[in-house]
Amino acid sequence: MKEKLSIVKIGGNIIEDDASLSAFLKLFANLKGKKILVHGGGKRATAIASKLGIKSNMIEGRRITDAETLEVITMVYGGLVNKNIVAQLQALRIDAIGLTGADINSISSEKRPVKEVDFGFVGDVKKVAHNAIDKLIKADFTPVFCAITHDGNGQLLNTNADTITSQLAVGMSNLYETSIYYCFELDGVLKDINDKNSVIKHIDSNLYKELLAQGIIADGMLPKLENCFDALTNGVNTINMGNTNMLTQENDNFTRITL
């Protein structure tokens, strides 16, 4: 029987608000068992780029990462945000270690090929070094990954944090029973986008097809759910989506996704 490993992803809105981040990190610290944290930081990067006079270009919610933008992202994700999270976790007696994908060659990517859009220095995950990451976990460190990977030839790459989370879970499923927690503002996947109480508590592959046909899963939720089912078919045990309270044992108002 494999040991359990929880991989938790937090987004920009939690990172931006000091009180929300502090409350989340307390919940994360209390989460039982082995765990990994993944974070973005796009809103903070956009704000700091603006202060430096660097314009942020987005296409369909995805950041165009030129050389100048990559410098800002590296400073913000890998430095400011990551080390702030690590320091707060240390205060909560969690022995955290902040990482990019370049550290211990943990996550390697390839630069996204140019098709209709040139995204610049953006990476698509190629390989997760699960044995290297496991050395940290076995030494009782809690890895905290930012949304940066590398190509193995000295080039850092901006990489989607949701994708890093799912690929980490797939890679680590060679060694652990992995579960993903995607933390965001809503309580889960909603049946009615205008009704925040209409959380769908369990989605399996059959219900997923029905929700797609009905147009209930659409827009930004579509790639998230596609990612989820890809991860589930590649060894991940369960995926949970909802607000940070789903990390507590008492709360069951979130969406659990299984095959």
Secondary structure, 3 states (H helix, E strand, C coil): CCCEEEEEEECHHHHHCHHHHHHHHHHHHHCCCEEEEEECCHHHHHHHHHHCCCCCCEECCEECECHHHHHHHHHHHHHHHHHHHHHHHHHCCCCEEEECCCHHHCEEEEECCCCCCCCECEEEEEEECHHHHHHHHHCCCEEEECCEEECCCCCEEECCHHHHHHHHHHHHCCCCEEEEEEECCCCCCECCCCCCCCECCEECHHHHHHHHHCCCCCCCHHHHHHHHHHHHHCCCCEEEEECHHHHCCCCCCCEEECC
